[in-house]
Amino acid sequence: MKKFLEMILMDNLRQLEEENLLTYLKVLSSPQGPWVNIGEKRLLNLSSNNYLGFNTHPLMVKSAIEATERWGVGSGAVRTIAGTLQLHMDLENELAHFKQVESTLVFQSGYATNLGVIQAMLSENDVIVSDSLNHASIIDGARLSRAKTLVYQHTDMNSLEEKLTEAQTLKPGKVLLVTDGVFSMDGDIAPLPDIVKLADRFEAILMVDDAHSSGVLGRNGRGSVDHFNLHGSVDIQIGTLSKALGTMGGYVASSSSLVKYLIQRGRPLLFSTSHPPGVVAATLTALEILKSPEGEHLINTLWENTTYYKGKLAKMGFNTGISQTPITPIITGEASVAREFSQNLFQEGVFAQSITFPTVPRGKARVRTIVTATHSREDLDFALTKMEIVGKKLGII
Ligand SMILES: Cc1ncc(COP(=O)(O)O)c(C=O)c1O
């Protein structure tokens, strides 16, 4: 590598290290699960988005193997050239049925979905009104679209109304109001009924990113729109297959005309190869499980575990912010404290990653934890005991 580039990189890395913001990869030497191995160490895992344990569900593994044997390991092309297999269509039809919408379109990831949809729909003549804690993929999609973005204070309906009023004065072609359904770092739920009212009043297109609601909220994990019974009131729902559904990918759930339009203009779909058959088949099985009594049982257990865990943490005096879902941050403020908390937990046998800037704002560092349906009560008690020991040692509680 060129010497000047090497120097610039070293400089940047040194600065990140000084600010305690340098990320190191933790390499799992076991499958994803309630307990994992990192190197030789066995750890209770509170860091995954594997809400329902689907990452290793035997029926999904079996579907992936069978589909791989029948269809091969790759799709061979982008969707719009030769990379649309019947399996891709089956998944989109099942997702449309599940989400109770006209049509869906699957992208390679939730990130790619937000980028593709926002960029395809909006241009410099449009305005995006966006919650201040929306996911990075929404922010990046907004940047790519070149639309003017107005950011309202997190879940604050007065601030949203102000921004929608401001948007009107700009006389845009379109206004897109966009929010996470469940906020990925704080675990709170967007007040969708109020947001729908404002979107209707200001004639804004409403888009909800249900990445952390899919498989978690609503009947059989249908998401936040179903949770609030707002079917038909949200123009565009985004979902991910990569979290509770256990595989990989994202989708947009909306009208047939939007899907048809995105097949023309959704750049990740046009310029990046589609999902391998094994992933698609496993996801189809995930939807089957979600709708079955087993799925219902897993979602109930997820929520029982969440209530138990959150209740105990609150009693111990941890600051878990405004979370209402299995995503439970333990907010420490300083990045160095979050890192120390995470490192100490690691030593004690608990894998709970610290999250710092730029994933959360500076001064809002945290250890972000997620309990899953596959954690037993003993697992949770183990984690809670260790948290209390480390929390007291570091003066967090
Ligand atoms: C709100 C939200 N949207 C989108 C994504 C991206 O999803 P994926 O991991 O499928 O790319 C995430 C994942 O972190 C998320 O939390």
The ligand as an SDF file (V2000), in Angstrom:
LIG
                    3D

 16 16  0  0  0  0  0  0  0  0999 V2000
  -33.8390   -0.5630   12.0890 C   0  0  0  0  0  0  0  0  0  0  0  0
  -32.9380   -1.3720   11.2220 C   0  0  0  0  0  0  0  0  0  0  0  0
  -33.0820   -1.3110    9.8890 N   0  0  0  0  0  0  0  0  0  0  0  0
  -32.2940   -2.0240    9.0650 C   0  0  0  0  0  0  0  0  0  0  0  0
  -31.2960   -2.8290    9.5500 C   0  0  0  0  0  0  0  0  0  0  0  0
  -30.4160   -3.5870    8.6090 C   0  0  0  0  0  0  0  0  0  0  0  0
  -30.8370   -4.9130    8.5280 O   0  0  0  0  0  0  0  0  0  0  0  0
  -29.8720   -6.0190    7.9430 P   0  0  0  0  0  0  0  0  0  0  0  0
  -29.0010   -6.4940    9.0370 O   0  0  0  0  0  0  0  0  0  0  0  0
  -30.8240   -7.0580    7.4300 O   0  0  0  0  0  0  0  0  0  0  0  0
  -29.1010   -5.3820    6.8330 O   0  0  0  0  0  0  0  0  0  0  0  0
  -31.1070   -2.9310   10.9190 C   0  0  0  0  0  0  0  0  0  0  0  0
  -30.0290   -3.8080   11.4540 C   0  0  0  0  0  0  0  0  0  0  0  0
  -29.2250   -3.4840   12.2380 O   0  0  0  0  0  0  0  0  0  0  0  0
  -31.9280   -2.1910   11.7750 C   0  0  0  0  0  0  0  0  0  0  0  0
  -31.7690   -2.2590   13.0960 O   0  0  0  0  0  0  0  0  0  0  0  0
  1  2  1  0
  2  3  1  0
  2 15  2  0
  3  4  2  0
  4  5  1  0
  5  6  1  0
  5 12  2  0
  6  7  1  0
  7  8  1  0
  8  9  2  0
  8 10  1  0
  8 11  1  0
 12 13  1  0
 12 15  1  0
 13 14  2  0
 15 16  1  0
M  END
$$$$
